[in-house]
Amino acid sequence: MKETLKKIKAIALKEYRHIMRDKFTLTAGFGLPLFLIIFFGFIIELNYDKIPIFVKDNSRSAQSRAFVQKLSAGDLFRTEYVSGEDPIKYFERDETAVFINIDKDFGKFISYPQNGKRPQIQILLDGSDNSKAGLVLSYIPSIISNAYDGKQAYEIKTRFIYNGELNSKYFIIPGLIVVIIGLISILLSSLTIAKEWERGSMELLLSTGISPAEIILGKILPYMVMSLIAAAVVFAAAQIVFSVPFTGSFVFFFISCCVFITACLGLGIFISVIAKQQQLAMLISMPVGLLPSMLLSGFVFPIENMPLFFRILTAVLPQRWFMEICRGTFLRSAGFTDLMIPFLALSGFCVFIVFLAAKKFKTDIEP
């Protein structure tokens, strides 16, 4: 027994000395927990603040202005007056999640009630984000009640846009499409160049006179077809199995899907070019493909509530922009005009990453 403990102590001492000399192990052991707690602490934010509320004040009275001031008194809501345009247009462009329409007789009825009749307020809510809509629906009546000593001073009429039942699947399934397609595309393509290097067939391939750009495009095309088939399967499952409505332009969604898949394939190729080993490429592609989709795309946690640094970081991720396109086309009937910025950002990343992969590949093979 004493001899066994002596051997264990010797091995433990040897491993301790190895750890103290290995900077990577020390960083992973002490630096990684600190990084993860800070990263997830900032990213995982389930509370909302500064939710934009567009207000159409048909009354234009002191009473209606006082009501709007009560809404914006805290940090939860940020009110903005609008007029004229169809409220649905604001939802299609994803400019607001709440639209309040104040009746023109609001001031008259609240000052001089007639036969118990109360002033009316219509609240339109974007049901495509059911968690935010539910929060707003619970907070506005409570704010009114607290402001008027528990009395329901107004008659509130609520209407949900796009997702009247507040079905959570209508919010989750379009987001899952982004996560699944992005992860599959990155994983499939991240192994292709590394596999050629490991097998020693890259030199043979280059001896044929094919340029790096031609190799990359040739590598992408078969995986493009596979990813499109996977996207079609996921899309069909969303429609048939989960009955998620698709109300937008199918042509625009298909084009956006092609751009997103190309961007993810280009990112996978770039990983493959850097790694040159299948195992390493797989290790890199898993967090690169999964973490941005789950945490930084707006799939679960609202981007507007993240710190400024992470909001800027999400702007360079294709998952963030395709998430907006996917949810916009599925539920809000949004088209190219409404989703121009996400589409252009996605296209820009696609061109950039494919160019970067080709340039890096060319640099590696040239003497």
N, C-alpha and C positions, 0 to 999 in steps of 0.2 A: 504493500500500500504506500509506504513511504517512497519507494522507488518510482511508483507511478506518479505520485504528486510532484516529484522532482523533475520527471520528464515533461509533465504538463507545464510546470513553471518555466522550464527551459524553452519550450515551444512558444509559450505566451510572451516571454521576454524577447525572443527573436522576432515575433510578429509585432511587438510594440516598437522595437527599433526600426523595423521595416516601415511601419506606419509613420513614424516621426520623420523618416527620410523621404517619404512619398508625399509630395505636395498635393497631388490629385486626391488621394485618400483623405488627407486632412481637410482639404477644401470641401469635398463631398460630405464629410462627417460633421463639420462645424459650420461651414458657409452655406451649404444647401438648405438646412432647416431654417436658417435666418431668411434666406432668399424666398423660400416657399411661403413662410408665414406673412412676409411683407407683400408678396405678389398676390396670394389668394385673399389676404385681408383687404386689399384695395379693390380687387376684381369682384369678389363675391359681395355684392351690395343688393339686398332685396328691397330696400326702402326706396321710395320715389321722392323726388323733390323738384320744384320748379316745373311741374307738369303744365304745358301750355294750354290755356283755355281761350278760345276765340269767343268774343261776346258781340252779339248783334243787339244793340240797345234801341228798340223801336220806341221806347217811352221817352228817353232823353230827359229824365226828370231827376231831381235831387234824390228821390227814393231809390231809383234804379242805380244811380251812381254809388249810393251808400251800400247797396247790395253787392255790387262788384268789388268795392273796397273791402268788404268783409271776407270775400273769397280770397283776395290776394294779400290779406293781412299777415298770414304765416309764410312758411317756406315751401309749403306743399304745392301751391298753384301760382302760375304766372299768367295774368290776364292781359288780353290785347283786344282792343275794339276793332271790329271789321264791319263792313256794310256792302250791300249790293250783290256780291257773288253768291252763287249756289253753294250752300255749306258742304255738299258732297265733294266739290272740287278740292276743298281743303284736305279732306280725308284721303282722296285719291293721290294727292301730292305728299301725303304723310307730314303735313305741316302742323297738325294738331291732333290730339286724341279726344278732345272735348269741344263741343260747340254749344253755346247757351244762347237761346233766342228769348229775349224779354218782351213780353206783350206790350203793345202801345198804350194800353190803359193801366199799366202797372202802377204808376204814381197816383192816379185817381182812386183806384180801388184800395190801395194800402192806406191812403190818407182818409178816405171816406167809404168804408165798406158798405155794400148795398146788399141787403138780405143775406148776410153771411157769406157773400161771394168774395173769394180771395183772388189776388192777382196771380196770373199764370206765368210759369217759366218752363220753357221746353229745353230739355237737355239731350243733345245727340252725342252718343258715345261710340268710339271706334271699338267694335267688338272683336276685331282681329287680334288684339292684345287683351285677352280676357282678364288677366291678372290686374292690369292697370285700370281697365273699365270697372271691375268689381271694386277696386280701391276708391275710385272717384265716386262711384254710386253710393258707397257707404259714408264717405266723408262730407259730401256737400249737404245732405240733410242734417247731419250733426252740427256742421258749422252754422247753418241757419237756426237750428234749435237753440244752440248755445248763445247766439247773438240776440235772440228774442226771448230769453228766459224760459226756454223749453216750449214755447208756443210755435206751432207750425204756421208761420205768417203767410206763406205762399203755397200755391198749388203747383206741384212739380209734375210734369209729364215727361217721361223718359222714353227714348227710342234708341235701340242699338243698331248701328250700321254694320252690315256685312255678317255679323255673327250674333243673331238675335238670341240664341240659346246660351251664349257664352260657353260654347263647347271647347274645352281645352285642346282637343285633338286638332281643331282647325288652326290653332296657334302652333302646336308642337310638330305636327306632321310635315308642313312645308319646311320648317327648320331642320328636321331630320333628313330631308332630301339633300339639303346642302351638306350636312355632316357626312352622310354616307357616300355621296358622289365624290366629294373632295377627298375623303380618306382613301377610297378605292383607287382613285386616279393617281394620287401621290404614291401609294404603296406599289401599284403595278409598274409605274414608270421608274421608280427609284432603284430597281434592281437591274434594269436592262443594260446600261453602260458598264456598271460594276461587274456584271456577269461576263461581259466580253473581256474585260481586263483580267479577271480571275482565270478564265479559260485559256488566256493567251491568244485569243482569236482577233483581238483588236488590231494587232500589227498586220495580220492577213487582210483584214477589212480595209485598212488604210492603204495597203499596197495596190488596191484596185483603182486608185485615183479618185475616190469619192471624197467630196469636201466634208468638213465637220458639220456644216449646216445641213447638208443633204443627209448625213447619217442621223442627225437629231430628228429632222422631219420624218425620215423613213421609220425611225424608231417610234415616233409619236403616233403615226397614223393607225397602226393596228390596235394600239391601246385606246385610241380615240373611238374606234368602232366599238370596242368592248365596253368602254365607259358609257357610251351613248345607249347601248343595249341595257346596261345596268340602270341608267337613268330612266329609260322607258319602263323597265320592270318596277322601279320604285314609284314612278308616276302612276302607273296602272294600279299598284297596290293602294296608293293614297286615294284614288278615285273609287275603286271597287270594294276594297276591304274596309277602309275607314270612312268612305263617303264624304271626303273633303271636297267641297265645291271648287271648281276652277272657273273663274269669271273673266279672266283677262285674255290677252291675245296669245294664242298658242304659237304663232309664228315668232313673235318677240321672245317668248319664253324659250323656244327651241334655239334661237340664235344666241341668246344669253347663256343658255346651258352649254352650247358648243364653245363659247368664249371662256366660260368658267372651267370647263374640262381641259381645254388647251392650256390655260394658265396653271392648273394643278399638275398636269402632265409635264409642263415645262419646269415647274418647281421640283418635281420628282426627278427629272433628268438632271437638273442642276445638283441635287443631292447626290445622285449616282456618279456624276462627274467628279465631285469633290471626294467622295468616300472611296471609290474604286474597289470596295469590298462589299459583298452582298450583305453580310451580317451587320457591318457598320451602317450601311445604307438603310437597312431595316430599322435599326435602333434610332437613327436620326428621323426617319420618315414618320414613325409612329407619333411622337410628340408634336412634330411639325404639322402633321395632318390632322391630329385629333384635338390638341389643346386650343389652337386658334378657333376651330369650329365650335367647340363647346363653351369656351370662356370669353372669347374676344370678338365674336361675330354678332352678338345681340341675341343669340339663340335662347339663352336662359336669363342672363343678367343684362339689364338695359345699359346701352353704351353711354347715354346722356348722363348717367349717374356716376360714371367712372372718373377718376382724376384726369387732369388734362393730358398728362404724359401717355396714359393708356388710350385715351380717345384719339390722340395723334397716331399711336401705334396701330390701332385698328384700321386707320385710313390706308395702310399699305398692305392689308390682308385681303385677298380676293373673297374669302368666305364672308366677310362683313358686307361687301357690296352685293354678292349674289343672294345673301339672306334677305336684303331689302327687296331685290327683284322678285325673289321667289314668293315672299309673303304678299308683296304688292299685286302680283299677277294672279295669285290663287284667290285672294279674298277681296281685294279692293278694286278690281277691274282696271288697274293701272296699266298704262301703255308706255311707249317710248318717251313721250313728252313728259310724263309724270316721273319717270325713272331714268331720265337722261344722265344725271350726274352719276348714279351707281353704275350704269352701263358703260359710260366713258371711263370711269375709274377702273372698272374691271378690264376693259379693253387695253387701257394703258399698262396695267400690271402684266397682262398676257404678253404684249409685245416686248416689254422690258425683260421679263424672266426668260423668254425663249432666246432673246438676243444675248443675255448674260450667260446662259448655258452654252450657247454656241461659241461665244468668245472665250470662255473658260476652257472649253474642250479644245479649241484651236490652240490656246496657249500651252496646254499640257502636252500636246502631241508634237509641237514644233520644237526642234533642237535649240 
